[in-house]
Amino acid sequence: MANKTMKRIAEALERMSPAPLAAPSFDSADAFVWHVEPDRLTPVPNVSRVDINLLIGVDRSRDTLLENTLQFAKGFAANNALLWGARGMGKSSLVKSVHAEVNRQGHPLKIIELQREDLPSVARLLNLLRGSDERFLLFCDDLSFSHDDQHYKSLKAVLDGGIEGRPDNVVFYATSNRRHLMPRDMIENERSTSINPSEAVEEKVSLSDRFGLWLGFHPCDQDEFLAMITGYCGAFGVEIDAETLRAEAIEWQATRGGRSGRVAWQYFTDLAGRKGVSLS
């Protein structure tokens, strides 16, 4: 009976503190997704992304992020990057497209997608990557924090690295609709109700300051919106006269209540389907 009890205790402790994950082979893919319970890196053979040349209206952000990523892939110093701003304007698409372009230019770089809710496990992931000869771009999409969310503390392990420092072979890119990663009304509420207003939000607001690059994304105008769709038509061989495309696209964006790169792609997907063109 005692042996069975000890065995159950040992198994319970093992579940609570699993053995360190063995470093996987990174030769199987250029992209991976980090999962927990149990910790593992799952390869992604085919990444969902668009060609970097099809990203319209974000030229400055595109060039800045590409240059920073190339520096890192070549083994030089590079900054963590926060892509923030309007929804649907290609923030996550740009990260994935830049990764593909860097590899196309002959500079091997692995991208690992990390979910916001898995940030507490990031120290284990960094330890896994620290000893590798590969270079890694950690990517967290749609990053933001609520009032009582403590996940932001885990993010500092990526941005600052603690006593060990962030591994030289890791850089971190995140996208967010919020420049300071938390709602403005929460910031103002903290300031108005705290005994020391300046210190109340400093820890959370200063988190975004730890990103060396801030790249802002703003809503597109009508010309850019139409240029996006025209670019998609050319890339996928969809034929439509300019007047019809303009009329349909404007009507489509009116029904969606706004223009963005995402809305442009949604209209083009509908158009390609009606024209019998596969996008796979």
N, C-alpha and C positions, 0 to 999 in steps of 0.2 A: 504493500500500500504506500509506504514511504517513497519507494522508487518511482511509482506512478505519479505521486504528488510532485516530486522533484522534477520529473520529466515535463509535467504540465507547466510548472513554473518556468523552466528553461525555455520551453516553446513560446510562452507568453512574453518573456523578456526578449527573445529573438524577434518576435513580431513588433515589439515596441522599439527596438533598436536593431534593425537588420544589418547584416554584414555589408561592408562597403561594396559598392557596385564596381565590378571589374571594368576597366576601360575597354570600350567596344572598338571594333575596327571601323575607322572612318573612311575606308576605301569604298564602301558600298554605295555611298551617295554624297552629294554636296549639301543636302539639307536634312535636318532632323527635327523631331518634336520631343521636348522633354516631358516625361510623365512621372508621376509619383505613385507610391502605394501599389506595386513596388517601384523604386527608382529605375528608370530605363530611358534610353534614347532610341526612338523609333525612326528609321530612315524614311525619307520621302523621295521616291524615285522621280516623280513628276510634280514640280512645284507649280501651283496656279499663279500665273503672272502674265504681264503683257510686256512687249518689247519696249525698251526705254525710249525709243524714238517716237512712240505713240502717246507719250505723256506730254500733253499740251498745256501751256500756261504756267509751268513750274520750272522754267529754264534755270533761273538763278539757284533755286534749291537743289535742282538736279545736278548742276555742275559742282556746287559746293559739297554735296554729299558724296558724289562720285570721287572727287579729288581726295576727300578725307578717307574714304574706304580704300582707295588705291594706295595711299600712304601706308595704311595699316597692313594691307595684304602684302606689301613689299617689305614689311618688317620695320617700318619707321613709326614714329610717334603719331598718334591720332586721338581725336576727341570722341567721347560719348556724344550721341546726338539725340535731341528731342524734336520730333516733327509734330507741330501742334497747329490747330486751327480748324477751319470749316470742314464739316463732315462731307465725305464723298469726293474730296479733291485730290485723291491719289497718294495719300501719305504712306499707307502700307504698300501700295503698288510700287511706289518709288523705291522703298527699301529692298523689295524683292527683285526689282528690275536692276538696281545698282549692283546687287550681289551677282546676278547673272552676267552683267556686263564686265565686272571685274574678273570673273572666271573666264569669260570669252577672250579677254585680253591676255590670258595666260598667267594669272596670279591666283593660285589656289586659295580658296577661302570657303569655309564651312559656315552655314547659317543654322542656328538653333532657335526654334520658336519656344518661348516660355510664356505660359499663361499667368496672368496677374495673381490668381489665387494660389499659384504654386511658388510665389516669391519666397516664402519661408524656407523652401528647400534649396535656395540658390547657392548657399555655401557649399552644399554637397556637390552640386553641379560644377562649381568653380574648382573644387578640389579634384574632380574627375578630369577636368580639362587642363589643369595647371601643368601636368607633366607631359602633355602631348606636343609633338612637333608641328601639329597643324595650327592654323590660325582660325579663330572663331568669332563670328558676329552673333551675339545674343540679341534676340528680337522679341519685344513685348508689344503687342498691338492693343490699342484702345486702353491705355494705362490711365487710371485715375483713382482717387481715394476719397472715401466718405469721411464723415466727422469722426467716427470711432474706429476707423480702420487703422490697424497697426502694421499692415503689410509694408508700408513705406519704409519702416525701419530695416526690413530685410533688403530693400532695394539699395540701401547704402553699402551693403557688402559688394554689390556690383560696381557702384560708382566710386567708392572710396577704398574698398577692399580690406578695411580693418587693419589689424597689426601686420598681417601678411602682405597687404597690398593687393590690388587687382592684378591677376595674372597678365603678363606682358602679351600673351597671345589671345587675349579676349578684349573685345570692345562691345559696348551696349548701345543699341538703338531702340527708341520707344516712340510710339505715336500716341497722341492724346488730343481730345477736343479742347482741353484746358491748358493754358500756358503754365499755370502753377500747380497743375495736377489735382486740384481740389476746387469745389464750387466757390465762386466769388462771395455768395451770400454767407457761406460758412466762415470764410476769412473775416468778413466784416462783423459777423456775430461774435467770433472769438475776440476781436479787437474791442468791441463795445462792452462785453461782459467780463473781461478778464481784469484782475487786479493790476497786472503789468501787460498792457495791450501789445507792446512791441515784441515781448518775448512769447506771447501766447501762440502766435502762428509762425514764428521765425523758423522753427524746426521743420514744419511741413512746407512752407513756402520756399525755404532755402534749398529744398530738395531739387527743384528744377534748376537752381543755380549751379548744381554740381554737373550738369550737362555742359560740355564745352561748346557745343553747337546748338543753337536754337534756330529752327527753320520754320517760318510761318507760312501757312496756307490760307488763302482767302477765296471767297466765292468768285467764280468765273463770270465774265460778261458774255453777251450773246454771241459775239464773234468767236470767242474762244470755245464756247459750247458747240457751235457749228463746226469749227475746225477739228475738234475732237472726233466728231462723227464722220466727217469727211476723211480723216486719217484712217479710221477703222475701215471705212468702205474700201479705200485703196489697198490696205494691208490684206483684207480678206476677199477682195475681188467682188464686192457687192456693187452692182450698177444701178444707179437711180439718177434722174435728172435733178439739177441743182434746185430748181424752184419747188419741186415736190418734196425733196429732202428738207428744205428750209421750212416749208409750211407744216409738214408732219412733225419735225423736231420741235418747233415752237409750240405747237399744240400739245405735244407730249410733255414738255417741261411745264406748261401752264397747268396741266392736270396734276403734276407732282408738286406744284407750289414752289418751284425754284429750279435753278440750274446748278449742276455739279458734274464732275467727271463720272460719278456713279450713275446719274440720271442719263448722261450721254450714252454710256455703255448699255443701260437698260433699253433705251430706244433702239440702239443699233442691234441688240440681240433680237428684239421683235422684228426689226426690218430684215435681218439676215434670215430669220425663220420664214418670213413671208416670201422671201426670194429663193428659198430652198437651198441656202448656203449653210454648210456645217461649220461650226466654230471650234471643233475638237482638233 
